[in-house]
């Protein structure tokens, strides 16, 4: 596994040190888990966009009118 240097804000460093101690995980594992979760979320967003890319689109004002018509606004 490659080694990298990451510069964290002091508050983030403190929080991750506390979480690592509390969960008995390494700071490296916590950072890896957080990055993996973030990248998986991005992939889900891309898939959702791909699934919906052929749907009809609306401008802002038209969308507001549709919401008002449906009683949402």
BELUR-V472207 format. One record per pair of residues at least 24 apart in sequence whose ideal C-beta (glycine too) atoms are under 10 Angstrom apart, sorted by the first residue. I is the first residue (numbers start at 1). J is the second residue. D is the distance in whole Angstrom. If there is no record, write none. Layout:
i	j	d
I	J	D
I	J	D
This chain:
i	j	d
1	28	9
1	32	9
3	28	9
4	28	10
4	31	10
6	31	7
6	35	10
